[in-house]
Amino acid sequence: MTGTEYDKIGDKYDGSFHLHTAILQQATILTHVGNVRGQNILDLGCGTGLYSRKFIEAGANKVVAVDISEAMVESARRQALVSGVSEFHVADASKPLHLGQFDLVLAAWILNYASNEAELLSMWHNIFESVKPGGRCVGIVPDLNQLPAGQSPREKTPRFGQSSELLNRVQGGVRVRTTLHAPTPMSFNHYIRDLAVHENYARKAGFSGIQWMSPVDPEIPGLDFASFVKNPLFRVFSVSRSISDG
């Protein structure tokens, strides 16, 4: 993994929050995360800290925010709502983290940066070790079905404010370049794997299985929610660690 692309983006990433894809993500994640009052939370792949701030606003006890990009972490630190309640680290989620255990781990758009099976398994292990017994992880991964069958390497599929260009096929999925069509467009390379691949590695890491969550309609004008449900760009999951693991 590398934070170079996101170091170049930095604060400009906040310009994507008004896109329909981002609004759909926020509605789905926050609904399925639910009440976080009093919880200790690890925001893994925090970006500029949007969800970290929302968790603090919702009464979380503490949020530890982690990202591979120094520019993203610096932006999240500057925008933090309450000094001393949020903690920030620049770290690679495919390497051992040793940040403790949490009631909730948010893993939003992090697993899609694993470039091979070893990195993917390491990320899932980090998530498992970071969830305390009785705790859970809510995460988000891109859905492979968003790419039409037979798509050529130069074709793009703009939907909900983003488009993805197929670069090459890899084991269990594809490598793509995704563009967010914000006021300042931004692009980055990542991987989209079959959902069954994530299910397999979640079990290898120690979880009993993945629950795929239903998307949530943010109910804003102009957003075609029925079209998204029919062919989603992403999927939100939840995994829990048994209390007996303690």
N, C-alpha and C positions, 0 to 999 in steps of 0.2 A: 504494500500500500504506500501511497505517497500523498502528502498534503499540498504539493506544489500547485495543482490546479486551483484548489480552494484558497491558498494563500493569495493568489492573484485576484480572486473574487472578493474576499473579505466582506466589508460592510454592504457591498452591492447585493449580496445575497438576500438582504431584507426586502429588496425590491420585488422579489418573487412571491411574497406572502399574499398578494392580492390575486394571484392567478387561481383559476378554478381548481387546478390540481392540488394546490396548497390548502385551499379552503376545505376541500373534500378530506384531505389528510387530517387536518386539525379537528374537524367535526367527528371523524371516525375515531381517532386516537383518544381525544379527550372524553368522548362518551364511554369508550370501553375501559379507559383507565379509571374513571369514576372518582370517588372521594379519596383524596390523598392527605387529608388533614392529619397532622401529627406524624406523617411517614418520613422515613429517610429514603431518598431516591437517588439512583445513579442514572444520569442522562448521558448515554453512551452514543457518541456521534452528535454532540450538542449543537454543532454549527454555531450560529450567532446567539444561541441561548433562548430561542422563542419558548420552547416547552419548559425549560428551567424557570423562566420568569412566570409562566402560567401556573406552574406547580407551587411556587412561592406565594403567588396571589391567592391560590386556593388553600393555603394553610399548611403546606408541607413543613416538616420540622427542619430539614436540611436537604439541599440538592448538591450533589457532586457532579460537575459537568466535565466531560472529557471529549476531546476531538484531536485528530491527528494534525490539524492545521493551526499553526500559531496565530495566524491572522484571525481565524474564526474564534479561537478561544479568547483572544484579546478583545474582540468585539463583544463577545458574551460577557466578559468581565466588566467592560465599560458600561454595558446596559443593565447590569445586575441591579435588582430592586432594593435589596437589603444587604448591607455589608455584614459579613460574618455568618450569614445563613447559606450562602452559596460558596462552593469551593471549586477551583478550576485546575485542570491538568491538561497538558499536551501529551498525548500518548497514542500509540498504535494499538487498536483493539485486537489485532491478531497476535500481539505479544502479551506475556503475563502482565496483569494489571496490579493485583495486590492492593486494592483500594478498600477492602472490607466487604461486608454483606449488607444488603439493603432490602427494605420491604418491597420496593418496586425498582426494576430496571427498565428504562425505556431504551429500546434498540431501534431507532428510526433511521432508515437509510444507512445502515452500517454493514449488514451482511452482504450487500450487493457489491462491496468493494473487495471481497475475498477473491483473489485471482486464481486460486487453485484449491484442491481439496484440503490440503494441510492447513491453509489459512482459514478456510471455512470452519473446519473442526476446532481450530484454536479459538476462533471467535465464539463458537457455541460453548466451548469449555469455559471461557471467561464469563459468559453470561450465566452459566449454571453456577459457577463458583461465587459470583457476585450476588446471587439471589439467596437470601437467608431461608432456612427451612420454614415453610409456611408462606413464603413470599412468591412473587410472580414477575414475569417479564412480559411487557407488551411491546411489540415491534412491528415494523413495516418493511416489506420487500416488494420489488416490482413484480408484476405478473407477466409471465412469458407469453400469455395469450394475446397481449396487446399488439404483438407483431404479426401481421398477416402471413399466412403460409405462402412460401415462395417469394417473400420479399427480397428484392435485389439489394446489394450492398449500398446503393446510392439512393434508394427510395426512403422517404421520411413519412411519418404518420403524425401530423400535428393534431393533438386533441387536448382540450382542457388547459391550454396554455403551454404545452410541452410537445416536443417531437423527439423521436429516437431514430438513429441511423444504425442499421446493422453493420458491424465491422467484420466479425467472423464468428464462427461457431466454436464452442468449447464443450468439454464433457458436461453433460447435464444442462446445457443452456447455450447462451450466446453472449458475446461481448458487444456492447453498443456505445454510441456517443449520444447522450441526451442533451437537448437544448431547452432551457427554460426561457420562454419568450417574454421576459420582463422588460421594463423600460430600457435597461441595459442587459441585452441577452447574454446568457452565460451557458457554457457547455462543459461537459465532463464525461470521461469514459468510465464505464462500470460494467457489471455482469448481471444478467438476468437468468436465474436458474429455475428449473421446474420446481414447483412447490413440494413435490415428493422428495427432492434432494434435501430441502430444509427439514422436512419431517424426519428423514433418515439421520441427519447429523444432530438434530435436537435429541433424538433417542441415544445416539452414541455418546453425547455429552452428559447424559444422566436424566434427562426429562422423560416422562412417561409418554408424551405425545404433544402435538400442537393442536390448538383449537383455532380454526380460522374464523374471524369475526366478520359479521355483516357490515357493509358500508353504511354510513349514516348520511342522510340527506341534509345538507346545511340550509336548504330552503332559501336560496338567494335567487334573484331574478336572472334569467338567462342561462342558468346552469341546467343542462340536460341530464338529470340524475338517472333517468331510465336508461339512457345510452351508456352511462358509466357502469351501471349494474350489469348490463348485458355484456360488456367487454371492459373490465376494470384495468386501470393502469397499474394498480398496486393492490396488495392484500395486507390486512392487519391481522396479526396473530397474537395469541396469548399462550404462555406456558407457565406452569406452576411447579414449585418444588415442594415435595411432600414434607409435612411437619416431622415425619419419622426420620428424615435425613439428618436431623439434628441429634 
